[in-house]
Amino acid sequence: MKIPDEEHFAVVYEHSVFIPGDERSRTHPGHGYPDSTETYTVYKPFASQAELERWISLSGRNQHYTVLKSKPLTVKQTVSFSFG
């Protein structure tokens, strides 16, 4: 995912993925790989406010999310030396 270089709208939400364990963990408890769930933080940018509103009306109804208006900043770093 590429974060846009210009001001944009975005949503941030958590997405969970269930990973089933292997057969060995079911037949021999304590061995193998048990079931697990991994949770990811998702940053979803939108090209326009209309696109954001469309996502909210279609996808955002049943999940918790935070809406952002993001303005990326440019970082300038300077280095100086002093000899005494």
Buried (B, 14 or more C-beta within 10 A) or exposed (E): EEEEEEEBBBBEBEEEEEEEEEEEBEEEEEEEEBEEEEEEEEEBBBEEEEEBEEBBEEEBEEEEBEBBEBEEEEEEEEEEEEEE
